[in-house]
Each structure stands twice: as C-alpha cells, then as structure tokens.
Amino acid sequence: MDKREFLKKMGLLTAGGMVAGSIKPASAAAMVGMGKKEIGLQIYSLGRELTADVPNGLKKIKDIGYSAIELAGYGNRKMGEYSVEEYKKLADDAGLKITSSHVNPPTRDITKDKLGEIADFWKQTVEDHVKFGVKTLVQPMMPNVPTHDAVKVVCESFNKAGEIAKSAGIKFGYHNHSMEFGRVVKPEDKDKPRNPWMPVGDVIYDLFLNGTEPDLVFFEMDVYWTVMGANDPLEYFEKYAGRFPVLHIKDRSVLGQSGMMNFKNIFNKAYDNGLEAFYVELEGIRGGSMTQFEGVEKCFDYLNDASFVK
C-alpha cells in the first residue's frame, strides 16, 4: 500500500488532497498502532511560556506528544504558585507523568558544618517529591569546589542525599554543565607550567564520579554541555558504564539543526549502557524565530522520527 492509499483508507485524504488541519505522519502512524515514543521534556525549556498559564501549558506539552516531564522551579515546598498536590493534579489532568525533578540545595558552598542542614533539606524535598511520584531527583548546578577536600565533602553530601532518596524509592542524581570539566589542582602542582596539551589537575566530573557510590548517585549527563566542555559523551559512557541511566538531550537550539551533535552515536552507546530515560532541554531560541513551544515541538518531532531512538 503506498502512502496515498494509506491516507485514503484512514480518511485523511480527500479527492482534492489533504483535509483541512491535516495531521503529521507521526500522528498517522499512531493511528495504526505504532504510537509515539516515550520522550520526556525538562519544563525549564518553556520558561514563561509555561508559567504564564500552567494548566493549558501542560496540556500543550501532552498534545505535542511528550509523555513525561522533568520539573524545574520547585522551592519553598511549592511549584511556583501551586502546592505540590495542586501541581501534581494539573499534570495528571493533562495526561503527563512527573518522572523527575531538578532541585538545588540552599547553598553552593557545601562545607562540613552545613552537611546536616543540607541533609535536612533533602529529607523535606524527598518527602514532597514522593507526592509528585518522581523516579529521579537531580541536583542541576555544580557546588563550589576549589580544592580536593571540598570535592570530598560535596561527594559526601551527594551520597547522603542518595541515601535519603533511596529510602523513599527515588534515585538521586547529578546534572552537569560545562564547568565540571574544569580541573582542581593539588597545592604541589600549582606552579607547574600549563598549556592546552598538558592540562594540570583532576577533572571535577571524574572526581564526582569516582567519589560517589554508584548505588546511591547516578549522573544525568547533559550531552550538549559535555561537548561544550570539550569532551566526548561516548568516552564517558565507556569509562563509567552504568552511571548514566538518564540523559539530557540538547543542542545549540532545536535538536539536530546545529550539525555539531551526533545524536545517533550518543543514543546507540547510551542504550548499550542501560539508558532508562531522557529529557529534551531547549535553551532560548536564537533570534526569536519561533516560540519555545514551537521549538520543543520540533525537538519532539526530530526524536520521534529518528530511527535510533527507541
């Protein structure tokens, strides 16, 4: 059956061509049982376009085809103007699953004397996120780590957060930007000559990976920021197999348009290493050529149509 015959049988083609308001090929596929892929969206991608009208905005996310969302904006035990229970109901009403959330502790200076305060923060946060029904809870911003000792304290804090989350059936993770591919230099190496070909010091991201317990802390790699940090996501998947069950799929703008991200290789290797979930994240649209909602729809279409995305 060719495409025209298929569309005719589905009632999508009239004698004069496509009916008004014709649907996308992906939607046609869904009507014959193929369905849409399980693709998540980090709601930070939408900014004020979502927060201006959350109930209708969540419905628009669902209408685009996303099945799950990762929260951003939780604070003071609320999501913006909504209580946890209210926001959960809005997502349920829209047909969306809240499966993850980005939350930062109250300070980026994680020191020994603050570990108790930060642990209490995670206990309260986990309590609320059990109500959201999330599977994962992720810290998305790098703490201040000027020394190796500071890194050790941060890893201790991550492990403790992982224990607290695990006790409630939630996985705790860490999300990177490009700063994590900077280095921490030991005092004895401070005066060594430096150049791009002979870097001095230890990569912060590796210190975090090596200093945390795999059964307590996972890493939600943002593949775009990893590339912007002059590193190859595939090399990290290989070196730290199993530590990246969740990914942020991002490009300079709309997915696949920059030509600088090899998403096919990234997905293939990630699946080999146990990928469980991924979330689209869209930074600001350059030049105002489209709305954020239009951008995340194009991102969804790119992944939904990609043969390498399961």
C-alpha positions as CSV (number, residue, x, y, z in Angstrom):
1,M,0.0,0.0,0.0
2,D,1.5,3.3,-1.0
3,K,1.3,6.5,1.1
4,R,-1.7,7.9,-0.8
5,E,-3.7,4.7,-0.5
6,F,-2.9,4.5,3.2
7,L,-4.0,8.1,3.8
8,K,-7.2,7.5,1.8
9,K,-8.0,4.4,3.9
10,M,-7.5,6.4,7.1
11,G,-9.9,9.1,5.8
12,L,-7.1,11.7,5.8
13,L,-7.1,12.3,2.1
14,T,-10.0,13.7,0.1
15,A,-10.4,13.8,-3.7
16,G,-8.7,17.3,-3.6
17,G,-5.9,16.3,-1.3
18,M,-5.3,16.5,2.4
19,V,-8.2,17.6,4.6
20,A,-8.0,20.8,6.4
21,G,-5.9,20.7,9.6
22,S,-4.1,17.6,8.3
23,I,-2.1,15.6,10.9
24,K,1.6,14.8,10.9
25,P,2.9,11.5,9.6
26,A,3.8,10.6,13.2
27,S,0.2,11.0,14.2
28,A,-1.0,8.8,11.3
29,A,1.5,6.2,12.5
30,A,0.0,6.3,16.0
31,M,-3.5,5.6,14.5
32,V,-2.4,2.3,13.1
33,G,-0.9,1.2,16.4
34,M,2.8,2.3,16.1
35,G,2.3,5.0,18.7
36,K,4.6,7.8,19.8
37,K,7.9,7.2,21.6
38,E,8.3,7.8,25.3
39,I,10.0,11.2,25.3
40,G,10.4,13.4,28.3
41,L,10.7,17.2,28.5
42,Q,12.5,19.3,31.0
43,I,10.0,22.1,31.6
44,Y,12.8,24.7,32.0
45,S,12.7,24.6,28.2
46,L,9.5,26.6,28.2
47,G,10.2,29.3,30.8
48,R,7.5,31.9,31.0
49,E,5.5,30.4,28.1
50,L,4.6,27.7,30.5
51,T,4.5,29.6,33.8
52,A,2.1,32.2,32.4
53,D,-0.6,29.5,32.0
54,V,0.4,26.2,33.6
55,P,-2.8,24.2,33.2
56,N,-3.1,24.9,29.4
57,G,0.7,24.8,29.0
58,L,0.9,21.3,30.4
59,K,-1.9,20.2,28.1
60,K,0.0,21.6,25.1
61,I,3.1,19.6,26.2
62,K,0.9,16.5,26.1
63,D,-0.6,17.4,22.8
64,I,2.8,17.8,21.2
65,G,3.4,14.1,22.2
66,Y,5.6,14.2,25.3
67,S,4.6,11.6,27.8
68,A,6.7,12.7,30.8
69,I,8.1,15.9,32.3
70,E,11.1,16.8,34.5
71,L,10.3,19.6,36.9
72,A,12.3,22.8,37.4
73,G,11.2,25.5,39.7
74,Y,10.5,23.6,43.0
75,G,11.1,25.8,46.0
76,N,9.7,26.5,49.4
77,R,7.8,23.3,49.1
78,K,5.8,24.6,46.1
79,M,6.0,24.7,42.3
80,G,5.6,28.4,41.6
81,E,2.2,29.4,42.9
82,Y,1.0,25.8,43.2
83,S,1.2,23.4,46.1
84,V,2.8,20.0,45.3
85,E,-0.7,18.4,45.3
86,E,-2.1,21.1,43.0
87,Y,0.7,20.8,40.5
88,K,0.5,17.0,40.5
89,K,-3.2,17.2,39.8
90,L,-2.6,19.6,36.9
91,A,-0.1,17.2,35.4
92,D,-2.5,14.3,35.9
93,D,-5.3,16.2,34.3
94,A,-3.1,16.9,31.3
95,G,-2.1,13.2,31.0
96,L,1.5,13.8,31.9
97,K,3.7,11.8,34.2
98,I,6.1,13.7,36.5
99,T,9.0,11.4,36.5
100,S,11.9,13.6,37.5
101,S,12.8,17.0,39.1
102,H,15.7,19.4,39.3
103,V,16.3,20.8,42.7
104,N,19.3,22.7,44.2
105,P,20.2,22.7,47.9
106,P,20.1,26.1,49.6
107,T,23.8,26.8,49.1
108,R,26.6,26.1,46.6
109,D,29.1,26.2,49.5
110,I,28.8,22.6,50.7
111,T,31.0,22.5,53.8
112,K,31.3,20.1,56.7
113,D,29.4,22.3,59.0
114,K,26.5,22.5,56.6
115,L,26.1,18.8,55.9
116,G,23.3,18.4,58.5
117,E,21.4,21.4,57.2
118,I,21.7,20.2,53.6
119,A,20.6,16.6,54.6
120,D,17.5,18.1,56.3
121,F,16.7,20.0,53.1
122,W,16.9,16.8,51.0
123,K,14.7,15.0,53.5
124,Q,12.0,17.6,53.1
125,T,12.5,17.7,49.3
126,V,12.2,13.9,49.0
127,E,9.0,14.0,51.1
128,D,7.4,16.4,48.6
129,H,8.7,14.5,45.6
130,V,7.2,11.3,46.8
131,K,3.9,13.1,46.3
132,F,4.9,14.1,42.8
133,G,5.6,10.5,42.1
134,V,9.0,11.0,40.6
135,K,11.5,8.3,39.9
136,T,14.5,10.6,40.0
137,L,15.6,13.7,41.8
138,V,18.5,15.6,40.3
139,Q,20.8,18.4,41.5
140,P,21.5,20.5,38.4
141,M,24.1,23.0,39.5
142,M,27.8,22.5,40.5
143,P,28.7,23.4,44.0
144,N,31.9,25.4,44.7
145,V,34.8,23.0,44.7
146,P,38.1,25.0,44.8
147,T,40.1,22.1,46.4
148,H,40.2,18.3,46.5
149,D,39.0,18.4,50.1
150,A,36.0,20.5,49.0
151,V,35.2,17.9,46.4
152,K,35.3,15.1,49.0
153,V,32.7,17.0,51.1
154,V,30.5,17.5,48.1
155,C,30.6,13.8,47.3
156,E,29.8,13.0,50.9
157,S,26.7,15.3,50.6
158,F,25.7,13.6,47.3
159,N,26.0,10.2,48.9
160,K,23.9,11.3,51.8
161,A,21.2,12.7,49.5
162,G,21.3,9.4,47.6
163,E,20.7,7.5,50.9
164,I,17.7,9.8,51.8
165,A,16.2,9.5,48.3
166,K,16.8,5.7,48.1
167,S,14.9,5.2,51.4
168,A,11.9,6.7,49.7
169,G,12.2,4.7,46.4
170,I,13.7,7.6,44.5
171,K,17.1,7.7,42.7
172,F,19.3,10.8,43.3
173,G,21.4,12.1,40.5
174,Y,23.6,15.0,39.4
175,H,23.3,17.0,36.2
176,N,26.4,18.6,34.6
177,H,27.1,21.8,32.7
178,S,30.5,22.5,31.1
179,M,32.1,23.8,34.3
180,E,32.5,20.2,35.6
181,F,35.2,19.6,33.0
182,G,37.4,22.2,34.6
183,R,40.2,20.9,36.9
184,V,41.1,21.0,40.6
185,V,44.9,21.4,41.1
186,K,46.7,20.0,44.1
187,P,48.8,22.5,46.0
188,E,52.1,20.8,45.0
189,D,51.1,21.1,41.3
190,K,50.0,24.7,41.5
191,D,53.2,26.1,39.9
192,K,53.5,23.5,37.1
193,P,53.6,25.0,33.6
194,R,50.2,24.8,31.8
195,N,49.1,24.6,28.2
196,P,46.1,23.0,26.4
197,W,48.1,19.9,25.6
198,M,49.4,19.2,29.1
199,P,46.5,20.1,31.5
200,V,47.3,20.2,35.2
201,G,44.9,18.9,37.8
202,D,42.0,16.5,38.1
203,V,38.7,16.8,36.1
204,I,35.9,17.7,38.5
205,Y,33.4,15.5,36.8
206,D,35.7,12.5,37.2
207,L,36.2,13.3,40.8
208,F,32.5,13.4,41.4
209,L,32.0,10.1,39.5
210,N,34.8,8.4,41.5
211,G,33.9,9.9,44.8
212,T,30.2,8.8,44.9
213,E,28.7,5.4,45.4
214,P,27.1,4.0,42.2
215,D,24.2,2.6,44.1
216,L,23.4,6.0,45.6
217,V,24.3,8.6,43.0
218,F,23.7,8.4,39.2
219,F,24.7,11.1,36.7
220,E,22.2,12.7,34.3
221,M,24.6,13.7,31.6
222,D,23.7,16.8,29.6
223,V,25.3,15.7,26.3
224,Y,25.4,19.2,24.9
225,W,27.3,20.7,27.9
226,T,29.6,17.7,27.8
227,V,30.6,18.5,24.2
228,M,30.8,22.2,25.1
229,G,33.3,21.2,27.9
230,A,35.4,19.7,25.1
231,N,34.6,16.1,26.0
232,D,33.0,13.1,24.2
233,P,29.9,11.6,25.9
234,L,30.7,8.2,24.3
235,E,34.1,8.1,26.1
236,Y,32.3,8.7,29.4
237,F,29.7,6.1,28.7
238,E,32.6,3.7,28.1
239,K,34.7,4.7,31.1
240,Y,31.9,4.8,33.6
241,A,29.5,2.2,32.2
242,G,26.1,2.2,34.0
243,R,26.5,5.6,35.7
244,F,24.4,7.4,33.1
245,P,20.8,5.9,33.1
246,V,19.3,9.3,32.4
247,L,20.3,11.9,29.8
248,H,19.5,15.5,28.9
249,I,19.3,15.7,25.1
250,K,20.2,19.2,24.0
251,D,21.6,21.0,21.0
252,R,22.6,24.6,20.5
253,S,19.0,25.3,19.8
254,V,16.4,22.9,18.2
255,L,17.7,19.3,18.1
256,G,19.6,18.3,15.1
257,Q,19.9,21.7,13.5
258,S,23.4,22.7,14.5
259,G,25.1,19.7,12.9
260,M,27.5,19.5,15.9
261,M,25.8,16.8,17.9
262,N,26.0,13.2,16.8
263,F,22.8,12.0,18.5
264,K,22.8,8.7,16.6
265,N,26.0,7.6,18.2
266,I,25.1,9.1,21.6
267,F,21.8,7.1,21.7
268,N,23.3,3.9,20.4
269,K,26.0,3.9,23.0
270,A,23.7,5.1,25.8
271,Y,21.2,2.2,25.1
272,D,24.2,-0.2,25.3
273,N,25.0,1.2,28.7
274,G,21.5,0.9,30.2
275,L,19.7,4.2,29.2
276,E,16.4,4.3,31.1
277,A,15.1,7.8,30.4
278,F,15.9,11.0,28.6
279,Y,14.6,14.6,28.6
280,V,14.7,17.2,25.9
281,E,16.0,20.5,27.1
282,L,15.8,23.6,24.8
283,E,17.7,26.7,25.6
284,G,16.5,30.0,24.3
285,I,15.5,30.2,20.6
286,R,18.1,32.3,18.8
287,G,16.8,35.4,17.0
288,G,13.2,34.9,18.2
289,S,12.5,32.8,15.1
290,M,9.9,30.8,16.9
291,T,8.3,30.4,20.3
292,Q,9.7,28.0,22.9
293,F,6.6,25.8,22.4
294,E,7.3,25.6,18.7
295,G,10.9,24.7,19.4
296,V,10.1,21.9,21.8
297,E,7.6,20.5,19.2
298,K,10.4,20.5,16.6
299,C,12.6,18.7,19.1
300,F,9.9,16.1,19.8
301,D,9.4,15.5,16.0
302,Y,13.1,15.1,15.5
303,L,13.4,12.4,18.1
304,N,10.1,10.7,17.3
305,D,11.1,10.4,13.7
306,A,14.7,9.3,14.4
307,S,15.3,5.6,13.8
308,F,18.0,5.5,16.5
309,V,15.5,6.5,19.3
310,K,13.6,3.6,20.7
